[in-house]
């Protein structure tokens, strides 16, 4: 809970999306959670769950404590990548810039520092039952967690291309009628 709070507060300082006032308004009868949003939430949840499970099973043969620490850290980093991807529902280079919202970037850095303290500071290691991780462990965790971010950003591009082509098809149908 502690690691999610600071980045979530940073999202409140996110600037509005480009061209938002040029878009058609949402139908008031339409659910605030669109099928596109639901698809993205389910997709990221599956990626996060499978990635964490993969890391856990990879490490559990060696040490259960290390496997739990790796899985715990993977979940935290998946969430940090998720919050960075959640800045917009549309692909935008501006929102990929970590310096365009310093509150959010600061919240993510603080959350990662808290996670590092939980892993390496002995009093917190005892409370959370964690063990120290090597640089190679961190690289594996980062690679798996970053894959979620990459896939989410790609899905935004694909969904935008799909919706743009659907709008074009509707326009063609109106012209033909």
Protein Blocks (a to p, Z undefined) as FASTA:
>chain_A
ZZmmmmmmmmmmpccdehklmpccddfkbcfbdfklmmmmmmmmmmmmmmmmmmmmmmmm
momklmmmmmmmmmmmmmmmmmmmmmpcbdcfklmpmklmmklmmmmmmmmmmmmmmmmm
mklmmmnopacddfklmmmmmmmmmmmmmmmmmmmmmmmmmmmmmmmmmmmmmmmZZ
